[in-house]
Amino acid sequence: MLNKKLTDITETDLNELVTNSVAEGKTLEYKQELPKLNDAGKREFLRDMSSLANTSGGDLIYGIKELEGIASEVCGINDINQEDAILQLESLTRDGLNPRIRQHNQLVKLTSGKKVLIFRIEKGWNCPHCIIFSGLRDFYARDTKGKYRMDVDEIRSAFNLSSTLADKIQNFVVDRISQIATDQTALQIIGEGRVVLHLIPIDAMNPLTEKQVWEIPPDKMRPIGCSGWSDVINFEGFMTYAGGGDDGTRSYIQLYRNGIIEAVLGDIAFTQDGKKSLNVSYYESELFKSLPELLTLQKSLDAGFPIYVFITLVDCEKCSLLHRQTFPSLRKESLISKNILLMPNREVNGIPARPGKILKPIFDRVWNACGFKATTNLDDEGNWIGD
């Protein structure tokens, strides 16, 4: 891999690969021409991309001749519509690898008028990435000699590492929820009942990941359910919150240095005549509005997809649901039997056109806990139909 930011690479940097006789290896591969878009060419492209993602990441460079694996000439790629070619290759990468990999690309213009295309593939943190194209199901990795097909033991090891990663994500959420439930937070959360949203990019589990979170404009970090807020840089990263001080806060967002978002909305329940009710339509509406905002924020930080969405209710034991009367009056509504409801996570691979499609299965779990089939605020397609 070239030791330089992708957008800063110039023709001089490419020529130095030839001058210094830089060889292909674990993180670098040269190609003289763009891949042919027949089945054989597509399979070869997917092998190259997946092998880099499954190992250490690296650069796949089109427009450099190699001789026995050593850069010999910066020739550039033929004068075709490079933008169309890039779009086709990006589409092939999205559809032909599972899980998806994270890559960026850059065209470097040469003095000859031709261009060199560089794909920079990041190391995958949800490996192994499988090629799923035209009946092919295969796994590739790399060593200093180039790419090779992974054997059974290597595939098993990669899956075990992926399971460990899933455990790390789950453990982070459980640890944070336990602290929120016991009021071990930077700001006291006021009111009864809390809903907690965690958005965790897969690459946040890489210990080397650190974002310049304090450079985010505060107006891009609206706490859930708020129209005005304050902000502060803290040890964990950057926080926005409503209220604060001795009076506590009803809503905050903590943006961690590794790109994780923790958003908490309090005061979502109330007790009247000894009965505790959860204002379910209120918090569902606010989450419906906030989810795309916060995913867009993470995308601006170049946080890698997939992002895992966790929603948890805290301080909800013996709550009933405050909702529109859409059920037969003879139906007996159950009370939530647990103080903490940690719902199954959802995987997001982009900014959803319909956030309700992501949220509905999670919302439904809360309604299930009270004896109902599904939320009344979203239809089956994830459209908002509540008040």
N, C-alpha and C positions, 0 to 999 in steps of 0.2 A: 504494500500500500504506500502511495506517495505521502510523505510526511508533510502534508500541507492541506489547508482548508480547500475543499473541492472547488469553490468559486474563485479561488486565488491562483489556480494552476494555469500556467502559461505555456506557450510553445517552448520557451527556454527550459522549463522544467522537464518537458517531454524529451527534448534533445539531450538533456543530461543523462537520461536513461540509456541512450545509445552511447554517448561519450564514455560513461562509466561502466558500460557493459553490464547493466543491471539484469539479473536473471529472473525469470518467472519463479514463483514459489508459493508458499502457503497462503499469502495474502495478495498475490499479484498475478495477473494473466494477460497476455497480449493476444490480439486478434487483428489480422490484416484487414478483414472485411466484416461488414455486418452479417449476422446470421441470415441464411436463406429462410424464407418463411414457409418452407415445406415442412412436413412432419419431422424429417431428420434434423433440419436446422433448428426447429423449435425445441426438440428434445435436447440437443447439444447445448442450447442457450440455457435451458432450465437446469441442466446438470451443472453448468458453470455457476449460475446464480445460487443454487441451493448448496453446492459444495462450499462456497465461501461463507454463506450464512450459518451453515452447520459446524463451521470450524472457528475461525477467528475474525470473519469479515474480511473485506479487502476491496481492491480495485480491479474491475474488468474493463480493459481498454481496447477500443476498436479504432484501428488506424495506425497500428505499429506492427511492422514486420519483425519476426523473430527468427533467429538461426540457432537451432538446438537449444531453444528456450531462452536465449539472450537477445535483448532488444538490438536490432540491427539497422532500422530505418523508421523515421516518423513519416509515413507515407500519406496519412489521411485517408478518409473513406471516400468512395466514389460520390460524384456530384448527383445526389438524389434528394428527395424531399426528406431531410433528416427528421424534421418534426413529426411527420406522419409515421416514420419508422420507429421513433421513440414511443409514440402513443401505442403502436401495435405491440412493442416489446413490453411496455408497462402493463398493458392489458393481459398479455400472455403471462407475465409474472404474477399478477393478481389471481388469474383463473387456473394457473397450472401448478401452483405450489400451495401446500396446506401443512401447517398454518402459513399465512402470508408472511413474507419477509419485509424488511424495511430497507429501502434503497433510495438513493438520490442519483441524479445524472447531470452531466454538464458537457456542453459542446465547447471545445477549444478551437478557435480559429487559427489557421496556419497562414504564413505569408504567401503560400502557394494558392490560397483561396479555398483549399479543402479544409476539412475539420476532423478533429479527433473526438470521439464520443467516449466518455468515461462513466461507467456505472460504479458507484461506491455502495457496497453492500455492508450493512451493519451486522455484527454478530447477532445471531438469533438467541433470545433468552427464553423462547418457548420451543426449543428444538425437540426432536429433529423435524426438519422441513421435508415433506415428502413430495416427490414429483407425481402429479395426478394429471396425466395428459395422454390422450389417445390409448387408453388401456394400460399405460405404463404406471406402475406403482413402485417407486424406487427411492433409495436414500443415497446421497453422495456426500463425501467429505473431502478434505484436502490434506496433503502433507507437502514437504519441500519439493517433491517431484511432480505435484499437480493433483488433479482430482482422481478419486477412486470410489468404487462402490463400497458402502459400509457393510460390514458383516453383521451377523446376528448379535454377537456380543456388543459391538459398538452401538447398534440400534437400541438394544436393551439398556445400555448405560445412558444413552441420550434421553430415553424416556424416563429413566429413574431420576436424572437430573431435572427434567421438566416437572416431575412430581414433587421434588424438593422445592422447586420454585413456587409451585402452587401452595405448598405448605407455608412458605415464607409469607406469601400474600395473605393467606388466611390468618396466620398468627399475628401479623401486623394489625389486621382489622379487629381481631378478638382482644388484643392488648389495648388498643385505643378505646374500644367500646367499654371495657372494664374500667378504664380511667374516667370516661365520661359518665358512666353509671354511678361512680363513687365521688363525683365532683372534683376529680383531680385534673382540672383544666385551667388554662391560663386565666380565663375569665369565668366568673360564676354564671351559670345558665339559670335564668329565672323561669318561674312558672312550672306547671305540671306537664309531664310528658315531653319527650324529645324525639325528633327524627334525625337520623345521622346518615349522610350521603358520603360514601368514599368512592373516589374515582382513581384507580391505580393503573398507570401505564405499565406495560410489561417490562420496559427497560428501567423502571424505577428500582427494580431489585438488583440492578447492577451497582455495586458499591462505588463505582467511579462516576455514576451519573450525578451531575450537579448543574442546576439551571440558575440563571441570573434572575431569580424570582422577584427581587426588589425593583427590577426595571419595569415590571408590569404596571400600567396606569391603574390607579385605584378604582377608576370608574369602570374598569373591565371586570372587577371582582365584587359584584353586588351580592351581599349576603342574602340568603333565601328569605323572601317575604319582606324585604326592606326597601325603602325609598331614599334613605339617607344613612350614611355610615362613616366611620373613621378608619384609619389604617395605621399599622405599625410594623416595622421590621423587628423580627425577634430571632431567637436562637434557632428555631426550626426553619425559618424562612421569612414569609410575609403573611400578614393577617389583616383582614378587614372585619369590622364588627359594628353592630348597632348598639348604642348606649355605652356601657362599660363603667369602670370605676366601681365605687361602692354599691351602685345600683345593679350591677351585673349586666348581662346581655341576653337578649332573646334569640340572637342569631349571629353566627360568625362563620368565616371561611379561613381555614389555615391552609396556605399553599406551602408545601414542604419543598426543600431544596432539590429533591429528586423528582419533582413534578407531581407528587401525589396531592390530591385535593381532599380535604376533610371539611364538610359543610354541615353545620348543626343548626337546627331550628327548634327552639324551645317553646314552651307555653302552648302546646297543641292539645292539651286536655284540660278539663275543669271538673270540679266536684260540686254537685248541687243536691241537697237533700240526701246526703250520704251516698249518692251514686256518681261514679266517675265515668265521664264520657270523653271519647277521642274525636276531635274535630277533623275527621278523616278527609272530607272534601276540601278543607282549607289546605292541609299540608300536601295532598295529592296535586291540587292546582298549582301550588308554589313549586313543587318538584318538577312538574310538567313544564313550567316556564324556565326553570333554572338549569335543567340538564343540558340543553343545547348551548346555553351561554357558557357553562363551565367546561364542556368538551371543546368548544371553540377556543377558550382560554388555554387549555392544555395544548391544543394544536399550535397556537401561536408560540408556545415554548418549545416546539419541535418535539413534543412528547410522542413516543412511538405507539402506534396501534399494534396489537389490540389494547384496549383499556377495559379494565374490569370494574363493573358498577355494583357496589354493595349498598343496600339500604337497610337500616336497622331501626327499630323502635325501642326506646328505653323508657322505663317508668310507665309501663302500660298495663301492668297486672290489674285484673278485675275491671278493665275498661269495657264499655259497650261502644258502639259506633254511633256518632251523631251524623245522620244522613237523611236524604230525602225519603219520604214514606213511599216506597215503591214495592213493598212486600205485603203479602196478606197479613192482616192483623193477628191471625191466629198463630203465625210463625213464632216460635220461641227463639229469641236471640241469645246466643251464648256470650259469656264474658271471656276476654282474653285471659288465659290461665298462666301466662308467664310474664315476668317483669321485663325481659328482654326478648325481642323477636328479631333474630338475625336471619334475614331472608337469603335464599340462594342467589349467587351473583349472576350477572349477565355480561357477556362479552360484546364489546362494541369495536367495530373495525373502521369506523369513520363517523362523521357528524351525521346522525340519523335524520332523514327527512321527516320522519314521524317519531318523535321521542316516545309517544305513547306505546309504540310497538315494543320498545325496550322495557318500559315501566309497567305495562299491564300485568305480566305474569308476577311481578313483585308485589304490586298493589293487591292482586287477587289473593295472595297468601294471607294478608291481614284480614280480608273479608272472610276467608275460609276459617280463620281462627275464631270468628264470631258466628259461624254457622251458615254463611252465605256462599254462593257459587263464585261470585266475581264482583269486582268494583262496579258501581253504577255510573262512574264518572268517565269511563272510556268504553267505546264500542270495541268489537272484535278486531277492527283494523287499527286501533290505537288513536282514534279521533276523540277529542275532548267533547263530551256531551253533558257534562255536569253544569251546575249553576255558575 
